[in-house]
Amino acid sequence: MNRMGKMFCVAFFAFASFVMAAVVLANFFAVPAWASKAESLVRDSIEVLKDMEEQDDVQSMADLIGDARAIAFVPAMIKAGFVIGGEYGEGLILRKERGKWFGPSFYNLGGGSLGLQIGVQKTAFILVVNNKEGVDAFLRSRSKLGADVAVAAGPLGRRGDAATDARMKASIYSYSMTKGFFAGASLDGSILSISVKRNKEYWKKDISASDALKIPATDKRILPLIKEIERISKKRGPAIVQMQSPRS
């Protein structure tokens, strides 16, 4: 095969790979087959919290949760890629004020990337929201984590004062659980948006994220999750802390 023929084959393969990736990702984002109903997201969030609670180095996350302004969950963030990559997940957030919980409001989290990648990965996330700026990110129709609001990997370990220091550096700290492995993980660059559909499904009416997070979380559907949050917040304790590098 001459040089021109080889160049044509390389170009054709690259174009075919791009088209295949585009088709896969179009289907990936258009109709997510794993999309959960609102109440299923609540139940799945409880399971994620229980899984993270069982890890030996969960105390610093517990310390952050104890003083958090809000806590958000993404029970299943699906990342798929074939040259072009993308990730998508649905979640919920609960706001805390003066020791009482409000909500939930539901949201979507997603993003894309370009590079050598192939395969599918499922990851669960818990986002600990430390201040008003972090809460506000969940009230806007669209926010870019890392640009519109500071987000970073959460500290790991058992020394509560290190977790307290961490609260001063980011509005949101994220933790992940992948195949039984617990870690701090950055979601820098991910896009956060309100799930109008899930909010309507849960509340049985059109409701804004702001209004949803003003409603006391006393409904029997959400109380089991509140109970787990309160239980894990009691696990704070002293030890050496380990800061995780942001996710690539």
N, C-alpha and C positions, 0 to 999 in steps of 0.2 A: 504494500500500500504506500503511495507516495505521500509527501508531506501535506499536500492539500487535502487528501482523503482523510488523513489522521486528524487534521484540524477540524474537518467537518464532523467526524465521529465524536470528537471531544465536545464540540459545540452542541451537537444534537443531544448527547447524553446529559449535558448540563441543563439544556432547555427542557428536556423531558423530566428531569429530576425536579426542576423548579415548578413545572406544571403539576406534577404529582403532589408535591408539597403544598402547593396552593390549594389544590382540590381537597386534600386531607384536612388542612387547617380551616378551610371554608366550612366544611362539615363539622369540624371540631367546635367552632365558635357559633355556628348557626343554630344547631339543635343538640345541645349536650345531652347524650343518652343517660348520663348519670345524674342529671338534675334532680334534686330532692324536693319534696313538698316542704312547706314551712315547718310543720310540726315534726317532720322527719329530721330536719336540720337541728331542731332542739334536742331530740333524742340522740342524734349522732354527736352533738357537741358534748353531751354528758359523757359519752363513751371516750371521746378524745381526752377530756379532762381526767377521767379515771386512769387512762393509760399513762398520761404524763405524771399523775400523782404517784404512781408506783415506782418512778425512777429515783435512784439514790441521790441525784443532784438537783432535786426540784425545789429546794428551799429558797433559793434566790428569786425564782419565779413566784413562789408563794409570798415572799416579802413584797414584791412589786404589786401583786394582786391585792394584798391587804390594804394598800393605800391608793389603789388605782381610781381614776375618774371614770373609767369604763373598761370593759373587757369584751373582746370580739373573738369569734370562732370561725374557722373555715374547716369543716370536718373532712373535706376531700378536695384538695387542689390537684387537678389532673394536668400534668405536663406531658405534651407529646411533641415529637419532632421528626422531621425527615428533611435535613438541610435547613429548612426554616422551622423554628420551634414556636410553640405557644403554650400558654397555661391558663386555666380557668377554674374558678371555684365559686361556690355560693356560701354565704355565711350570715351570721346574725351578731348584733351588738347589744349589750346591756349597759346602761349608764348608772353610775352610783353618785348619790348626793346625800351627805349627812347620814351615812350608814344605811341608806335605803336604795334599793334597786328599781330602775325604771326601764320599760321597753317590753319586748325587743323591737328593734328595727332590723330589716334584712338588707343585704347588699351583695354585690358581685365583685369579684377580684380577678383580674386577668392581666395578660401581657404577652409580648412576643419577643423573639430573638432570632438572629441569623448566625449560622456557623455550622461546624461539623457536629451533628447531633442526630440521633436516631433512637426511637423507642418511646415508651410510655412509662410515666412514673406517677404514683399517687402519694401525696403528702398532706398531713393534717397540720393546721396552724392555729395557734392561740396568739392574739394580739393584745398586749397590755397597754392601755391608753393612760398616759400619765398626766395630761393637762388639757385645758380647754381647746388649745389648737388641735390636739389629737382628736377630740370629740367632734370639733367642727368639720374635720375632713370627712366624717361619715354623714354629715348633714348636707354637703354639697352634692350636686348631681354628678360631678366627676372630680376626682382628686388623683394626682400622681404622687405616689409615695416616694419620698426622697426629694421631690421638687416642691410640691405644695405643702408638705408636712414632713418633718424629720422622722425617719424610721431607721431602726438598727437592730442587729441581733441582740437578743436578751442575754444578760449575764447568767452563768451557771455556777453552781456551788452551794455553799451553806452559810456564807457570811452575810448577814443581813445588811450591815452597813455599806458593803460594796454595792448591793442592789439599790440601796437608798441613794448613793452617789450617782448611779447610772440614771436615775430618774431625772437628773438635772441636765442630761445630755441629749435626750431625744423625746419627742412627743409620744412615740409608739415604739414598744419593744416587742419583737416577734420570737416565737418559739415554734419548733416544728417536730413532728414525729413521723419518721419514715421507716417502715419495716422494723418497728420496735426500737429504733434509735432516736433518742431525744437530744435536741440541740438548739442552741440559739441560731436563728437564721434570718438574714436580711431579705426584705421584699422590695428593696430599692428599685424604682422604675415601674412597679406594678400599678395598674390603674384600678382605683376604687370607685364604684358607682352604686347608687341607690337601686334596690330591686323593688320597683313599684309593684310588680306582679306578686312577689312574696308578701309584701306588706299588706296588700289588699286581701290576699288569700288568708293570712293569719288573723287580721283584724276585721274581716268581713265588710270592709268599706275602703274607699279611697282615703289614704292618710299619708301625710308627709313624714319623713324621718324625724324631723324635729318634734312633731306632735306625738309620734309613737314613743319617743324617748322621754316624754313628760308623763306618761301613764305608769302608775305604780305597777311593778311586776309582781302582782299577787294572784294572777290567774293560775289555775291548777296545772295548765300545760307547761308553764315556765318555772314553777316552784321547785321541781326536782333539780333543775340546772342551778338555780340560786343556792340550793342546799349544798351542791357539790362545790360551788365557788367558795362559799363560806367555809366549808370543811378544809379545802386545800389552802386557804389563806392562813390557817392555823399551823401550817407546817414550817413556818419560818424558824431559822435557827442558826447559830454561829458556826462558821468553818471558813476554809479558804475558797475564794471565788475564782472562776476561770472564765475569761472573756472569749467568746467564740468569734472567729473571723467571719465577715459577711459571706453569704452564699454567693457563689460565682454564677 
